[in-house]
Amino acid sequence: MIEPRTTRPTVTVRDDPARRVFLAVLDDGTEAGGAYYRRRDGVVTFTHTEVSPEFEGQGVGSALAVGALGAVREAGERVVALCPFIKAYIDRHPEQQDLLVDPS
């Protein structure tokens, strides 16, 4: 028996500064999750990340982390990872650790 192949949703990450969140947006416009932050003096402090339960385990959180950290890097900003999800993502991806204000 062949198992049906599950496809990962296509995720676009966009910054919504008014809401202070990087949003994971699916092709159909659904907001599948968000990485909430505070921004001050070139430092983005990630405080909380959430993915809607129906999209958990489908790579949305990782896509959100990649997009949010990429936007921070592109803006020349640094990161404080108070959010356990973002912290764990950075810990698993050494190429992102240079974004940390205090990598220890």
C-alpha positions in Angstrom: 0.0 0.0 0.0 1.3 3.4 -0.9 0.9 6.1 1.7 -0.5 9.4 0.4 2.1 12.1 0.1 1.6 15.1 2.2 2.7 18.4 0.7 4.1 21.1 2.8 2.2 24.4 2.4 4.0 27.3 0.7 4.7 29.9 3.3 5.6 33.6 2.7 6.8 35.5 5.7 6.0 39.2 6.0 6.6 41.7 8.7 3.5 43.5 10.1 5.2 46.3 12.2 1.9 47.7 13.4 1.1 44.3 15.1 4.8 43.7 15.9 4.8 40.2 14.3 6.3 38.4 11.4 3.5 36.5 9.8 3.6 33.1 8.1 1.1 33.5 5.3 -0.1 30.7 3.0 -0.8 31.0 -0.7 -4.5 31.4 0.0 -3.9 34.3 2.4 -4.3 32.3 5.6 -2.2 33.5 8.5 -0.8 30.2 9.7 1.4 31.6 12.5 3.4 34.5 13.8 6.7 35.4 15.5 6.0 38.3 17.8 8.7 40.8 18.7 9.7 44.1 20.1 12.1 46.3 18.0 14.3 48.9 19.4 17.6 50.5 18.4 18.4 47.8 15.7 17.6 44.9 18.0 14.6 42.6 17.4 13.6 40.8 20.6 11.5 37.7 19.7 9.0 37.1 22.5 6.6 34.4 21.3 6.0 32.3 18.3 2.9 30.3 17.5 1.6 28.2 14.6 -2.1 27.4 14.2 -2.7 23.8 15.4 -3.9 22.7 11.9 -0.5 23.6 10.5 1.8 22.2 13.2 4.3 19.6 11.9 4.2 20.9 8.4 7.3 23.1 8.4 5.4 26.4 8.9 7.3 27.2 12.1 10.7 26.6 10.5 9.7 28.7 7.4 8.6 31.4 9.8 11.9 31.4 11.7 13.9 31.4 8.4 11.9 34.3 7.0 11.9 36.4 10.2 15.6 35.9 10.8 16.3 36.6 7.1 14.4 39.9 7.3 16.3 40.8 10.5 19.6 40.1 8.8 18.7 42.0 5.7 17.8 45.0 7.8 21.2 44.8 9.5 19.6 44.2 12.9 20.4 41.8 15.7 18.3 39.4 17.7 17.5 38.6 21.3 15.8 35.3 21.4 13.5 35.2 24.5 11.0 33.0 22.6 11.9 29.3 23.2 11.1 28.4 19.6 13.3 31.0 18.0 16.1 30.3 20.5 15.9 26.5 19.7 15.9 27.2 16.0 19.1 29.4 16.3 20.7 26.8 18.5 20.1 24.2 15.8 21.4 26.5 13.0 24.9 27.8 13.8 24.8 30.0 10.7 22.1 32.1 12.4 24.0 32.6 15.7 25.9 35.7 14.5 22.5 37.5 14.7 22.4 37.1 18.5 23.2 40.2 20.6 24.7 37.8 23.2 25.3 34.4 21.7 26.1 32.8 25.1 
